Amino acid sequence: MASVANMQKCAFAGRSLVTRGTAVPRAPARGLRVAAASDRQMWLTGAEAPKHLDGSLPGDFGFDPLGLGTDPDRLKWYVEAEKTNGRWAMMAVAGILFTEATGFAPKWFNVGYEAGQDYPLPALIAIEAVVMGYIETKRLQGFKQTGKSGFLNAHPFDPAGMNSDSMALKEIKNGRLAMIAFVGFSVQALVTREGPLANLGAHMSDPFNVNITTSILKLPETLSQ
């Protein structure tokens, strides 16, 4: 801190008085000004978040290399779309693992095809179009009115009263992980024609001969079956 001493003349006593002036603060160091920003957790160490991602959204780690969220209205829709896809992915991954572990459906990717043989396809399409079309229309209308996604007339849909900042962050993290896992399950199904647990067991029993490299090398043989 720098201080200024002023000599003032006392009008009555005729002597000099020394008074202390107000402290003059120095400009804060640049490192201190950016400390808050540097403490923010980013998707990559040293990465800089774009201006439209200020850290206020749950799960915002400054990742938007294509600039898809620069439009505020579009960003709101992308946030809800990511949550919706994450929820579907979490249900799918849990269902795939459960049905394979219990032996109900060892090869999850064939279940829909096999079950569909007993039902007329046009009727299934018609029912799904009507039911899902109605639900999705209500969800879109609710989003336009409230800015939140939901189910029927509940926006957001939270019957258990668990909505909180902490749960929102956990949901988006688990949803992203589930979406990546489902892509992995799908690629495994294409390459090995097996479920994820069967692939894991085969790899653990013989990791040097059963791994991603050997599976890719055997892909032409697998596809010809």
C-alpha positions as CSV (number, residue, x, y, z in Angstrom):
1,M,0.0,0.0,0.0
2,A,1.2,3.5,-0.8
3,S,0.3,6.4,1.6
4,V,0.6,10.1,1.2
5,A,1.7,12.5,4.0
6,N,0.4,16.0,3.8
7,M,1.8,19.0,5.7
8,Q,-1.0,21.3,6.7
9,K,-0.8,24.6,8.5
10,C,-2.9,25.0,11.6
11,A,-4.8,28.3,11.4
12,F,-4.9,28.8,15.2
13,A,-1.7,27.4,16.7
14,G,0.4,28.5,13.8
15,R,2.3,25.2,13.7
16,S,2.6,22.5,11.2
17,L,0.5,19.4,11.6
18,V,1.3,16.1,9.9
19,T,-1.8,14.3,8.7
20,R,-2.1,10.9,7.1
21,G,-3.9,10.8,3.8
22,T,-6.1,8.0,2.6
23,A,-4.3,4.9,1.3
24,V,-4.0,4.6,-2.4
25,P,-4.6,1.0,-3.4
26,R,-2.6,-0.5,-6.2
27,A,-4.1,-2.3,-9.1
28,P,-4.5,-6.0,-8.3
29,A,-2.1,-8.3,-10.0
30,R,-3.4,-9.9,-13.2
31,G,-3.0,-13.4,-11.7
32,L,-5.4,-12.5,-8.9
33,R,-8.0,-11.1,-11.3
34,V,-8.2,-14.4,-13.2
35,A,-7.9,-16.7,-10.2
36,A,-11.6,-17.4,-10.1
37,A,-11.6,-18.4,-13.8
38,S,-8.5,-20.5,-13.5
39,D,-10.1,-22.5,-10.6
40,R,-12.9,-23.6,-12.8
41,Q,-12.8,-27.3,-13.8
42,M,-12.4,-27.6,-17.6
43,W,-12.8,-30.5,-19.9
44,L,-9.0,-30.3,-20.7
45,T,-6.3,-28.8,-18.5
46,G,-5.4,-25.3,-19.8
47,A,-8.4,-25.1,-22.1
48,E,-10.3,-21.9,-22.3
49,A,-14.1,-21.9,-22.2
50,P,-16.0,-20.1,-25.0
51,K,-17.9,-17.0,-23.9
52,H,-21.4,-18.6,-24.1
53,L,-20.3,-21.3,-21.6
54,D,-19.9,-19.4,-18.3
55,G,-20.1,-22.4,-16.0
56,S,-23.6,-21.7,-14.8
57,L,-25.1,-24.9,-16.5
58,P,-24.8,-28.3,-14.7
59,G,-22.0,-30.2,-16.2
60,D,-20.5,-27.2,-18.1
61,F,-16.8,-27.9,-18.5
62,G,-16.3,-25.4,-21.4
63,F,-16.5,-28.0,-24.2
64,D,-18.1,-26.7,-27.4
65,P,-15.4,-26.9,-30.1
66,L,-18.0,-26.5,-32.9
67,G,-19.7,-23.5,-31.3
68,L,-23.2,-25.2,-31.4
69,G,-24.4,-23.4,-28.4
70,T,-23.6,-19.8,-29.4
71,D,-27.3,-19.0,-29.8
72,P,-28.9,-18.8,-26.4
73,D,-32.3,-20.3,-27.4
74,R,-30.6,-23.1,-29.2
75,L,-28.4,-23.7,-26.2
76,K,-31.4,-24.2,-24.0
77,W,-32.8,-26.8,-26.4
78,Y,-29.5,-28.6,-26.6
79,V,-29.3,-28.8,-22.8
80,E,-32.7,-30.5,-22.6
81,A,-31.9,-32.7,-25.6
82,E,-28.7,-33.9,-23.9
83,K,-30.5,-34.7,-20.7
84,T,-33.2,-36.6,-22.6
85,N,-30.8,-38.7,-24.6
86,G,-28.7,-39.3,-21.5
87,R,-31.8,-40.7,-19.7
88,W,-32.6,-43.0,-22.6
89,A,-29.0,-44.2,-22.6
90,M,-28.9,-44.8,-18.9
91,M,-32.1,-47.0,-19.2
92,A,-30.7,-48.8,-22.2
93,V,-27.3,-49.6,-20.6
94,A,-28.9,-50.8,-17.4
95,G,-31.3,-52.9,-19.4
96,I,-28.6,-54.4,-21.5
97,L,-26.4,-55.3,-18.5
98,F,-29.3,-56.7,-16.5
99,T,-30.8,-58.9,-19.2
100,E,-27.4,-60.3,-20.1
101,A,-26.4,-60.9,-16.5
102,T,-29.7,-62.7,-15.7
103,G,-29.6,-64.7,-19.0
104,F,-32.9,-63.3,-20.2
105,A,-31.4,-61.8,-23.3
106,P,-27.7,-62.7,-23.7
107,K,-27.6,-60.9,-27.1
108,W,-29.5,-57.7,-26.6
109,F,-29.2,-56.6,-30.2
110,N,-31.4,-59.5,-31.4
111,V,-34.2,-59.1,-28.9
112,G,-36.2,-56.5,-30.8
113,Y,-35.9,-58.4,-34.1
114,E,-36.9,-61.7,-32.5
115,A,-39.8,-60.2,-30.5
116,G,-41.1,-58.4,-33.5
117,Q,-41.6,-61.6,-35.4
118,D,-44.8,-62.2,-33.4
119,Y,-46.4,-58.8,-34.0
120,P,-47.4,-57.1,-37.2
121,L,-44.9,-54.4,-38.0
122,P,-47.5,-51.8,-39.4
123,A,-49.5,-52.0,-36.2
124,L,-46.3,-51.5,-34.0
125,I,-45.3,-48.5,-36.1
126,A,-48.8,-47.0,-35.8
127,I,-49.1,-47.4,-32.1
128,E,-45.6,-46.0,-31.5
129,A,-46.2,-43.0,-33.8
130,V,-49.5,-42.1,-31.9
131,V,-48.2,-42.7,-28.4
132,M,-44.8,-41.3,-28.7
133,G,-46.0,-38.5,-31.0
134,Y,-48.4,-37.3,-28.3
135,I,-45.9,-37.5,-25.5
136,E,-43.2,-35.7,-27.5
137,T,-45.7,-33.0,-28.6
138,K,-46.6,-32.3,-25.0
139,R,-42.9,-32.2,-24.1
140,L,-42.2,-29.7,-26.8
141,Q,-45.2,-27.5,-25.8
142,G,-44.1,-27.6,-22.1
143,F,-40.5,-26.7,-23.1
144,K,-41.7,-23.7,-25.0
145,Q,-43.8,-22.5,-22.1
146,T,-41.4,-23.2,-19.2
147,G,-37.9,-23.7,-20.8
148,K,-37.8,-27.2,-19.1
149,S,-38.3,-30.6,-20.5
150,G,-40.8,-32.9,-18.8
151,F,-43.6,-35.5,-19.1
152,L,-47.1,-34.6,-20.1
153,N,-48.1,-31.6,-18.0
154,A,-45.1,-31.8,-15.5
155,H,-42.2,-29.5,-16.5
156,P,-39.8,-30.5,-15.1
157,F,-40.9,-34.1,-14.3
158,D,-39.9,-34.7,-10.7
159,P,-42.4,-36.8,-8.9
160,A,-39.9,-37.8,-6.2
161,G,-38.8,-34.3,-5.4
162,M,-35.2,-35.0,-6.0
163,N,-34.4,-32.0,-8.3
164,S,-31.4,-30.1,-7.0
165,D,-28.1,-28.7,-8.4
166,S,-26.2,-31.7,-7.1
167,M,-28.6,-34.2,-8.7
168,A,-28.6,-32.3,-11.9
169,L,-24.8,-32.5,-12.1
170,K,-24.8,-36.2,-11.3
171,E,-27.5,-36.9,-13.9
172,I,-25.7,-35.2,-16.7
173,K,-22.4,-36.9,-15.9
174,N,-24.0,-40.3,-15.7
175,G,-26.0,-39.6,-18.8
176,R,-22.9,-38.7,-20.8
177,L,-21.1,-41.8,-19.6
178,A,-24.1,-44.0,-20.5
179,M,-24.2,-42.5,-24.0
180,I,-20.6,-43.4,-24.5
181,A,-21.2,-46.8,-23.1
182,F,-24.1,-47.5,-25.4
183,V,-22.0,-46.5,-28.4
184,G,-19.4,-49.0,-27.1
185,F,-22.0,-51.7,-26.7
186,S,-23.2,-51.2,-30.2
187,V,-19.7,-51.3,-31.7
188,Q,-19.0,-54.5,-29.7
189,A,-22.2,-56.1,-31.0
190,L,-21.2,-55.3,-34.6
191,V,-17.6,-56.5,-34.2
192,T,-18.0,-59.5,-32.0
193,R,-21.7,-60.4,-32.2
194,E,-21.7,-60.7,-28.4
195,G,-22.9,-58.8,-25.4
196,P,-20.7,-56.5,-23.3
197,L,-20.5,-59.0,-20.3
198,A,-19.5,-61.8,-22.7
199,N,-16.9,-59.6,-24.2
200,L,-15.5,-58.6,-20.8
201,G,-15.3,-62.2,-19.7
202,A,-13.5,-63.3,-22.8
203,H,-11.0,-60.5,-22.6
204,M,-10.3,-61.2,-18.9
205,S,-9.7,-64.9,-19.5
206,D,-7.3,-64.2,-22.4
207,P,-6.4,-60.5,-22.6
208,F,-3.5,-60.9,-25.1
209,N,-5.6,-62.8,-27.7
210,V,-9.0,-61.2,-27.1
211,N,-8.8,-57.4,-27.2
212,I,-9.8,-54.5,-29.4
213,T,-7.0,-55.2,-31.9
214,T,-7.7,-58.8,-32.4
215,S,-11.5,-58.1,-32.6
216,I,-11.0,-55.6,-35.4
217,L,-8.7,-57.9,-37.3
218,K,-11.4,-60.6,-37.1
219,L,-14.1,-58.2,-38.3
220,P,-14.3,-59.5,-41.9
221,E,-14.7,-63.0,-40.6
222,T,-17.4,-62.0,-38.1
223,L,-19.4,-60.0,-40.7
224,S,-19.4,-63.0,-43.1
225,Q,-21.1,-65.2,-40.6
